[in-house]
């Protein structure tokens, strides 16, 4: 441990000048912890026997700065919060107050646990979830490598810390807190920190771990009805140094069977599947080669890139300095004391590793949710809808979901199956494919006081009905003796009833007009009755009425038969006209002719009258 360090401690903005020991443990994928040992008289006053004033330290912000007493080098800065105090009494060393806590990243465990993002890019998503936190404490920096737009991303019943680790793994980005600032995306640029073996660093070890074997990622593009997939063997991983590919090859030989892996976000093309396979493979092998060491170099922290140098004497006057490689620190523990002693112990991976994920983050399991319909104008015309979940409404979040498919009893193909779309503002039940919050499905509509079907309520459950927004009804009645299927509008001005009560009748009723239009209309029945209470008009280009038996035409008033050209009345055996008076009149000429004989009988009187009467 070196004797060159200077440690400054602030608690709640106030300096603490006397302490016995400081220890800080940092991980790239976990919250950092710290511990301060302070003599009890420094915080409680001389002669104090128990914690009193120092209890006010709980929840206070802590800033710890470690730097060289003299000379250059960047200081190490750590920010956190006190979450635990306890009193330590030792016969040999006396009493001290032990102060413990976490890095400022612990704030990300609090806050809203739900959020949804529709067609937002990576930077917008990260900045949004971090915006509700103290920016001066976390100092967030979002610079995603591939700032593409995702269709739908959901933070579901999880902390912001877990969500960002999960989102980073799904998008191939780093995410960590380095003690002073929050990093998402590319690691900050800068020159590597040189560590001279034998001077700054006293030990240096290397460990190799066999990674997992081959796997494949598969998903389904339901819009194009295509399966998309990619195999890990098709992805090359760089940046692991001379040992990386060697370990990958050994793992693939040992584990030849390909395992299936779900994509952490929906993928729609083979190229997107390959991208996800690449992210997962790079994450799985990132820890295959681990370097560890002990150092007295101040300024190291998680995320730092170190360049290990070793010098070899060539002769009495010259030596050769060789780099043992560059590595990125993924965990480091710091120890310092009041006397200026400082040391650290670190683990690192090759600096060329593109990114490393948190192996401890969890995937949320989405449970059944209620939501309100917000959009029904599906651009793909698949009957999908967009919704706003009730947890969004409670948070004042108006962001709607992606376009969500509906589960239906049958959908057999092009223009086949059920097509029922809920109305805007209706409440629906949402389930999730593979429990993935980014893959919702509509299970059905949930009734409430505003959309209850009280019109057809029956204690005996007699009615089944479909009623549309415009009031159009299809109703099936199972009421005994009144079984029927009826179709009608909201005012029942138009009504069709199909009887199912054992009788044989269908009723079609309209207060307006019933129009029938077809190429051919055929009607067949034992008996057809047609009745018009006021007027009956029949119009045709050509018409023919044929009866197998008798035909009668009668009217209580007058019957008028008129032809614009010729009117013919013919009986195969006889034709009779009878009335109180029978009048036959031709405007120009009237002919009465019989092939065999003609008889004119006037009864009491017969008259034949004309300007000229000719009888032959």
C-alpha positions in Angstrom: 0.0 0.0 0.0 1.4 3.4 -1.0 1.8 6.3 1.4 1.1 9.0 -1.2 -2.7 9.4 -1.1 -4.9 12.1 0.2 -8.5 11.3 1.0 -11.3 13.9 1.3 -14.7 12.9 2.6 -17.8 15.0 2.6 -21.1 13.9 4.2 -24.1 16.0 3.4 -21.7 18.8 2.2 -19.6 18.8 5.4 -16.0 17.7 5.6 -15.0 14.7 7.8 -11.3 15.1 8.5 -10.6 12.2 10.7 -11.2 8.5 9.7 -9.4 5.3 10.2 -10.2 3.4 7.0 -12.0 3.8 3.7 -13.0 0.9 1.4 -14.9 1.1 -1.8 -16.0 -1.8 -4.0 -17.0 -1.2 -7.6 -18.5 -3.5 -10.2 -19.5 -2.7 -13.7 -22.7 -4.6 -13.4 -23.8 -3.9 -9.8 -24.2 -1.1 -7.4 -20.9 -0.1 -5.7 -20.6 -0.2 -1.9 -18.4 1.8 0.5 -17.5 1.6 4.1 -16.0 4.4 6.3 -14.6 3.8 9.8 -14.7 7.0 11.8 -13.7 7.3 15.5 -16.8 7.9 17.5 -15.5 11.1 19.1 -15.2 12.7 15.6 -18.9 12.5 15.1 -20.4 12.2 18.5 -18.0 14.2 20.6 -15.6 13.3 23.4 -16.8 10.6 25.8 -19.6 9.5 23.6 -20.8 5.9 24.2 -23.5 5.4 21.6 -24.8 6.7 18.2 -26.7 10.0 18.6 -25.8 12.8 16.3 -24.4 10.5 13.6 -27.8 9.0 13.0 -28.5 12.1 10.9 -26.0 10.7 8.4 -28.5 8.1 7.2 -29.6 9.0 3.6 -27.0 11.8 3.3 -24.9 12.1 0.2 -21.3 11.1 0.4 -18.4 12.2 -1.8 -15.1 10.5 -1.5 -12.1 11.9 -3.4 -8.8 10.0 -3.4 -5.8 11.7 -5.1 -2.1 12.0 -4.9 -0.7 14.2 -2.2 1.6 15.7 -4.7 2.0 15.5 -8.4 -0.2 14.5 -11.3 -2.7 11.8 -12.1 -6.4 12.1 -12.2 -8.2 11.8 -8.8 -10.7 9.1 -8.0 -14.1 10.5 -7.2 -16.9 8.4 -5.8 -20.5 9.6 -5.0 -23.0 7.6 -3.0 -25.5 7.6 -0.2 -25.4 6.4 3.4 -27.8 3.5 4.0 -26.4 1.9 7.2 -24.8 2.9 10.4 -23.5 0.7 13.2 -21.4 1.2 16.3 -18.3 -0.9 16.7 -16.6 -1.2 20.1 -13.2 -2.8 20.4 -11.1 -3.1 23.6 -7.9 -2.6 21.7 -8.9 0.1 19.2 -11.8 1.8 20.9 -15.2 2.7 19.5 -15.9 3.8 16.0 -18.9 4.5 13.9 -19.0 2.4 10.7 -20.8 4.1 7.9 -21.9 2.1 4.9 -23.8 2.7 1.7 -24.2 2.4 -2.0 -23.1 4.4 -5.1 -25.4 7.1 -6.4 -26.7 4.5 -8.9 -28.8 3.1 -6.1 -31.3 5.9 -7.0 -32.1 3.9 -10.1 -33.8 1.2 -8.0 -36.5 3.7 -7.2 -38.9 5.6 -9.4 -41.6 4.4 -11.8 -41.4 0.8 -12.6 -43.4 1.0 -15.8 -42.9 2.8 -19.1 -43.7 2.2 -22.8 -41.9 3.6 -25.9 -43.4 3.4 -29.3 -41.1 3.9 -32.3 -38.4 5.7 -30.3 -34.7 5.6 -30.8 -32.3 4.2 -28.2 -31.1 7.6 -27.0 -34.6 8.9 -26.6 -35.6 5.9 -24.5 -32.5 6.1 -22.2 -32.8 9.8 -21.7 -36.5 9.5 -20.9 -36.1 6.9 -18.2 -33.1 8.8 -16.6 -34.8 12.2 -16.8 -36.7 11.7 -13.5 -33.5 11.3 -11.5 -31.1 13.9 -10.1 -28.9 14.7 -13.1 -26.1 16.3 -11.0 -25.6 13.1 -9.0 -25.8 10.6 -11.8 -24.4 12.7 -14.6 -25.9 10.5 -17.3 -24.3 10.2 -20.8 -26.3 8.4 -23.5 -24.5 7.8 -26.7 -25.8 4.5 -28.1 -23.6 2.8 -30.7 -26.4 2.0 -33.1 -29.1 4.5 -32.3 -31.8 2.8 -34.3 -35.5 3.1 -33.7 -37.3 0.3 -32.0 -40.9 -0.5 -32.7 -41.9 -1.1 -29.1 -39.9 -1.2 -25.9 -41.5 -1.7 -22.4 -40.2 -1.2 -18.9 -42.4 -3.6 -17.0 -42.5 -3.9 -13.2 -38.8 -3.4 -12.9 -36.3 -0.8 -11.7 -34.7 1.6 -14.0 -31.4 0.0 -13.2 -32.6 -3.5 -14.3 -34.3 -2.1 -17.4 -31.2 -0.2 -18.6 -29.0 -3.3 -18.1 -31.6 -5.4 -20.0 -32.0 -2.8 -22.8 -28.2 -2.5 -23.1 -27.9 -6.2 -23.6 -30.6 -6.2 -26.2 -29.0 -3.3 -28.2 -25.3 -4.1 -27.8 -24.4 -1.2 -25.5 -22.4 -0.7 -22.3 -24.3 0.4 -19.2 -22.5 1.2 -15.9 -21.9 3.8 -13.2 -18.2 4.5 -12.8 -18.5 6.1 -9.4 -19.0 9.6 -10.7 -21.1 9.4 -13.9 -23.6 7.1 -15.7 -22.5 5.6 -19.0 -24.9 4.1 -21.7 -23.6 3.2 -25.1 -20.1 3.7 -26.2 -17.5 3.9 -23.5 -15.9 7.4 -23.0 -12.8 8.0 -25.2 -9.4 8.7 -23.7 -5.9 7.5 -23.5 -5.2 4.2 -21.6 -3.8 4.5 -18.1 -0.3 3.0 -18.0 0.6 0.6 -15.2 4.2 -0.3 -14.8 4.6 -3.9 -13.6 6.8 -3.9 -10.6 6.1 -0.2 -9.9 2.3 0.6 -10.1 1.2 -3.0 -10.2 2.6 -5.8 -8.0 0.7 -8.8 -9.3 -1.0 -9.7 -12.6 -3.0 -12.9 -13.2 -4.9 -14.3 -16.2 -7.9 -16.7 -16.2 -9.6 -18.4 -19.1 -13.2 -19.7 -18.8 -14.9 -21.8 -21.5 -18.0 -20.0 -22.8 -21.3 -21.6 -23.9 -21.7 -23.5 -27.1 -23.7 -22.7 -30.3 -27.2 -21.3 -30.2 -29.7 -19.9 -32.6 -32.2 -17.1 -32.4 -35.6 -17.4 -34.1 -38.6 -15.2 -34.3 -41.7 -14.9 -36.5 -42.7 -11.9 -38.7 -46.5 -12.3 -38.6 -47.0 -9.5 -41.2 -45.0 -11.3 -43.9 -45.7 -14.8 -42.5 -41.9 -15.5 -42.4 -39.7 -17.1 -39.8 -36.5 -15.2 -39.2 -33.5 -16.8 -37.6 -29.7 -16.7 -37.2 -27.1 -19.0 -35.8 -24.3 -17.9 -33.5 -21.7 -19.7 -35.7 -22.5 -17.2 -38.4 -21.3 -14.4 -36.2 -17.6 -13.5 -35.7 -16.5 -12.0 -32.4 -13.4 -9.7 -32.3 -11.5 -8.0 -29.6 -10.9 -11.0 -27.4 -7.2 -11.2 -28.2 -5.3 -14.3 -29.1 -7.3 -16.5 -26.7 -10.8 -15.5 -27.6 -11.4 -17.4 -30.8 -9.5 -20.4 -29.4 -12.0 -20.6 -26.5 -15.0 -20.1 -28.8 -13.8 -23.0 -31.1 -13.3 -25.2 -28.1 -16.8 -24.5 -26.7 -18.5 -25.2 -30.1 -16.6 -28.5 -30.4 -17.6 -29.5 -26.8 -21.2 -28.3 -27.1 -22.1 -29.1 -30.8 -25.9 -29.1 -30.2 -27.5 -25.7 -30.9 -29.7 -24.4 -28.2 -32.7 -22.1 -28.9 -32.6 -18.6 -27.5 -35.4 -16.0 -27.5 -34.6 -12.6 -28.9 -34.8 -10.1 -26.1 -36.7 -7.7 -28.4 -38.9 -8.7 -31.4 -36.9 -9.0 -34.7 -38.5 -8.8 -38.1 -35.8 -9.8 -40.6 -32.9 -12.2 -40.8 -30.4 -9.3 -40.5 -32.0 -8.2 -37.3 -31.9 -11.8 -36.0 -28.2 -11.9 -36.9 -27.6 -8.7 -35.1 -29.2 -10.1 -31.9 -27.3 -13.3 -32.2 -24.1 -11.2 -32.4 -25.0 -9.3 -29.3 -25.7 -12.4 -27.3 -22.6 -14.2 -28.5 -20.4 -11.2 -27.7 -21.9 -11.0 -24.3 -21.5 -14.7 -23.6 -17.8 -14.7 -24.4 -16.9 -11.3 -22.9 -15.9 -12.9 -19.6 -13.9 -15.8 -21.2 -10.6 -14.1 -20.6 -10.2 -12.4 -17.2 -7.1 -10.5 -16.0 -6.7 -9.5 -12.4 -4.1 -7.6 -10.5 -3.1 -5.6 -7.5 -2.1 -1.9 -7.9 -1.3 1.3 -6.1 -2.3 3.5 -9.0 -4.8 6.2 -8.0 -7.5 7.1 -10.5 -8.6 3.6 -11.7 -12.3 2.9 -11.8 -14.7 0.6 -13.6 -14.6 1.3 -17.3 -11.0 2.5 -17.2 -8.7 1.1 -19.8 -5.3 0.2 -18.5 -2.1 -0.6 -20.5 0.2 -3.0 -18.6 3.8 -2.3 -19.3 6.8 -4.5 -18.3 10.4 -3.6 -18.6 13.2 -6.1 -19.2 16.9 -5.2 -18.7 18.9 -5.8 -21.9 22.2 -4.8 -20.3 23.5 -2.5 -17.6 22.6 0.6 -19.5 19.4 -0.2 -21.4 16.1 -2.0 -21.0 13.2 -2.9 -23.2 9.6 -2.0 -22.3 6.9 -4.2 -23.7 3.1 -3.9 -23.4 1.3 -6.9 -21.8 -1.9 -5.7 -23.4 -4.7 -3.3 -22.8 -7.6 -4.2 -20.6 -10.9 -2.7 -19.4 -11.6 -2.8 -15.7 -14.9 -4.5 -14.8 -14.5 -4.6 -11.0 -12.1 -2.9 -8.6 -11.9 -2.5 -4.8 -10.1 0.4 -3.2 -8.6 0.6 0.3 -7.2 3.9 1.9 -6.3 5.0 5.4 -5.7 8.3 7.1 -1.9 7.8 6.9 -2.0 8.0 3.1 -1.9 4.4 2.4 -3.8 3.3 -0.8 -4.1 0.1 -2.8 -6.6 -1.5 -5.2 -7.4 -4.9 -6.6 -9.1 -5.2 -10.0 -10.4 -7.6 -12.6 -10.4 -6.6 -16.3 -11.2 -8.0 -19.7 -9.5 -7.3 -23.1 -10.1 -3.7 -24.0 -11.2 -4.7 -27.5 -14.3 -6.5 -26.2 -17.2 -4.6 -27.8 -19.5 -4.7 -24.8 -20.3 -6.8 -21.7 -23.7 -7.3 -20.3 -24.9 -7.7 -16.7 -25.3 -11.5 -16.1 -27.6 -10.8 -13.1 -30.4 -8.7 -14.7 -33.7 -10.4 -14.9 -36.3 -10.6 -17.7 -39.7 -9.3 -16.5 -42.7 -11.7 -16.8 -45.6 -9.7 -18.0 -48.9 -10.6 -16.4 -52.4 -10.1 -17.7 -53.2 -6.4 -18.0 -56.2 -4.1 -18.6 -55.9 -1.4 -21.2 -57.9 1.2 -23.0 -58.3 1.2 -26.8 -56.7 4.4 -28.4 -56.3 3.6 -32.1 -58.1 1.3 -34.5 -56.9 2.5 -37.9 -54.4 -0.3 -38.5 -52.2 0.7 -41.5 -51.7 -3.0 -42.4 -55.4 -3.7 -42.2 -54.9 -6.7 -39.9 -57.5 -5.8 -37.4 -54.9 -4.6 -34.9 -55.4 -1.9 -32.3 -53.3 0.3 -30.1 -53.9 0.6 -26.4 -52.9 2.6 -23.4 -52.4 0.4 -20.3 -54.1 1.3 -17.0 -50.7 1.7 -15.3 -49.9 4.3 -18.0 -53.1 6.2 -17.2 -52.2 6.2 -13.5 -48.8 7.7 -14.3 -50.3 10.3 -16.7 -48.5 8.6 -19.6 -50.4 9.0 -22.8 -48.1 6.9 -25.0 -49.9 4.1 -26.8 -48.7 0.7 -27.4 -47.5 -0.8 -30.7 -50.2 -2.3 -33.0 -51.5 -5.3 -31.2 -53.1 -8.3 -32.8 -56.4 -9.7 -31.5 -57.1 -13.3 -30.7 -60.2 -14.5 -32.6 -62.0 -17.9 -32.7 -61.2 -18.2 -36.4 -59.2 -16.5 -39.0 -58.8 -18.9 -41.9 -57.1 -16.7 -44.5 -57.6 -13.8 -46.9 -61.0 -12.2 -46.1 -62.0 -15.1 -43.9 -62.9 -15.4 -40.3 -64.1 -13.1 -37.6 -63.6 -9.3 -37.9 -64.6 -7.5 -34.8 -62.7 -4.4 -33.7 -63.3 -2.8 -30.3 -64.3 0.8 -30.2 -61.9 3.6 -29.0 -62.0 3.9 -25.2 -63.3 0.4 -24.6 -61.5 -1.7 -22.0 -59.6 -4.8 -23.3 -57.8 -7.6 -21.6 -54.1 -8.0 -22.8 -52.0 -11.1 -22.5 -48.4 -11.5 -23.6 -46.6 -13.9 -25.9 -43.8 -15.7 -23.9 -44.6 -13.3 -21.0 -42.7 -10.7 -23.0 -44.1 -7.2 -22.3 -43.1 -6.1 -25.8 -45.3 -8.8 -27.4 -48.9 -8.1 -26.3 -52.0 -9.8 -27.6 -55.7 -8.7 -27.2 -57.6 -11.5 -25.4 -61.0 -9.8 -25.5 -63.1 -6.8 -24.4 -64.0 -6.4 -20.7 -67.5 -5.0 -19.9 -68.0 -2.1 -17.6 -70.8 0.2 -16.4 -70.5 2.2 -19.6 -70.7 -0.7 -22.1 -72.9 -3.2 -20.3 -75.4 -5.2 -22.4 -78.4 -4.6 -20.2 -80.8 -4.4 -23.2 -80.8 -8.2 -23.4 -80.1 -9.1 -19.9 -82.0 -12.2 -18.8 -81.7 -14.0 -15.5 -82.2 -17.2 -17.4 -79.6 -16.2 -20.1 -82.1 -16.4 -23.0 -80.3 -14.0 -25.3 -77.1 -13.9 -27.3 -76.5 -10.7 -29.2 -74.1 -8.7 -31.4 -74.7 -4.9 -31.3 -72.6 -2.5 -33.2 -71.8 1.2 -32.5 -74.5 2.3 -34.8 -77.1 0.2 -33.0 -77.4 -2.6 -35.6 -78.5 -5.8 -33.8 -78.1 -9.5 -34.5 -80.0 -11.2 -31.7 -80.5 -14.9 -31.0 -83.4 -15.7 -28.6 -83.6 -19.1 -26.8 -86.7 -18.1 -24.8 -89.0 -21.1 -24.8 -91.7 -20.8 -27.4 -90.1 -17.6 -28.8 -86.9 -18.9 -30.3 -85.7 -16.8 -33.2 -82.9 -15.0 -34.8 -83.5 -11.3 -35.5 -81.7 -8.5 -37.3 -82.8 -4.9 -36.8 -81.6 -1.4 -36.5 -81.5 0.7 -33.3 -85.1 2.0 -33.8 -86.4 -1.3 -35.1 -87.6 0.5 -38.3 -86.1 -2.4 -40.3 -86.5 -5.8 -38.9 -85.9 -9.4 -40.1 -87.0 -12.3 -37.9 -86.2 -16.0 -38.5 -88.5 -18.1 -36.3 -86.9 -21.1 -34.5 -89.8 -21.9 -32.3 -91.0 -24.9 -34.2 -93.1 -22.8 -36.5 -92.3 -22.0 -40.1 -92.2 -18.3 -40.7 -89.7 -15.5 -41.4 -90.7 -11.9 -40.9 -89.1 -8.9 -42.7 -90.3 -5.5 -41.6 -89.4 -2.0 -42.5 -91.1 1.4 -41.9 -89.4 2.6 -45.0 -88.6 0.7 -48.2 -87.4 -2.9 -48.8 -85.4 -3.1 -52.0 -84.5 -6.4 -53.7 -82.0 -6.3 -56.6 -80.6 -9.4 -58.3 -80.0 -10.9 -61.7 -82.7 -13.5 -61.1 -85.2 -13.7 -58.2 -86.9 -17.1 -57.8 -89.8 -17.5 -55.4 -91.4 -20.9 -54.8 -94.1 -21.8 -52.3 -97.3 -23.8 -51.9 -99.1 -20.5 -51.5 -97.9 -16.9 -52.0 -99.9 -14.0 -50.6 -99.1 -10.5 -51.6 -101.0 -7.5 -50.2 -100.7 -3.8 -50.6 -102.9 -1.6 -48.4 -102.8 1.3 -50.8 -101.1 0.6 -54.2 -99.4 -2.3 -56.0 -97.3 -1.5 -59.1 -95.6 -4.1 -61.2 -93.2 -3.0 -64.0 -91.2 -5.3 -66.4 -89.7 -5.2 -69.8 -91.6 -8.3 -70.6 -94.0 -10.3 -68.3 -95.8 -13.6 -68.4 -98.3 -14.9 -65.8 -99.1 -18.6 -66.2 -101.5 -20.7 -64.1 -101.9 -24.5 -64.1 -105.5 -24.1 -63.0 -107.9 -21.2 -62.7 -106.9 -17.6 -62.4 -109.2 -14.9 -61.1 -108.7 -11.1 -61.2 -111.1 -9.0 -59.2 -111.4 -5.5 -57.8 -114.0 -3.7 -55.7 -113.6 -0.7 -58.0 -112.4 -0.7 -61.6 -110.1 -2.9 -63.5 -108.4 -1.2 -66.4 -106.3 -3.2 -69.0 -104.4 -1.2 -71.5 -101.9 -1.9 -74.2 -100.1 0.8 -76.2 -100.2 -1.5 -79.3 -102.5 -4.5 -79.3 -104.6 -6.1 -76.6 -105.6 -9.7 -77.1 -108.0 -11.7 -75.0 -108.2 -15.4 -76.0 -109.8 -18.5 -74.6 -109.0 -21.8 -76.1 -112.6 -23.0 -75.7 -114.6 -19.8 -75.1 -114.2 -16.2 -74.1 -117.0 -14.5 -72.2 -117.5 -10.8 -71.3 -120.4 -10.0 -69.0 -121.7 -6.9 -67.3 -124.7 -4.7 -66.7 -123.5 -3.0 -69.8 -120.8 -4.1 -72.2 -119.3 -1.5 -74.5 -116.9 -2.3 -77.3 -115.6 0.8 -79.1 -113.0 1.4 -81.7 -111.8 4.9 -82.4 -111.5 4.1 -86.2 -112.9 0.7 -86.8 -114.3 -2.2 -84.9 -114.6 -5.7 -86.4 -116.5 -8.6 -85.1 -115.9 -11.8 -87.0 -116.6 -15.5 -86.6 -115.2 -18.3 -88.7 -118.4 -20.5 -88.5 -121.3 -18.3 -87.4 -122.2 -15.0 -85.8 -125.3 -14.5 -83.7 -126.4 -11.0 -82.5 -129.3 -11.1 -80.0 -130.6 -7.9 -78.5 -133.3 -9.6 -76.4 -136.0 -6.9 -76.3 -134.4 -4.6 -78.8 -131.5 -4.7 -81.2 -130.2 -1.6 -83.0 -127.6 -1.4 -85.8 -126.8 2.2 -86.6 -124.4 4.0 -88.9 -124.3 6.6 -91.7 -124.4 3.7 -94.1 -125.4 0.2 -93.1 -124.4 -2.6 -95.4 -125.7 -6.1 -94.9 -124.6 -8.8 -97.3 
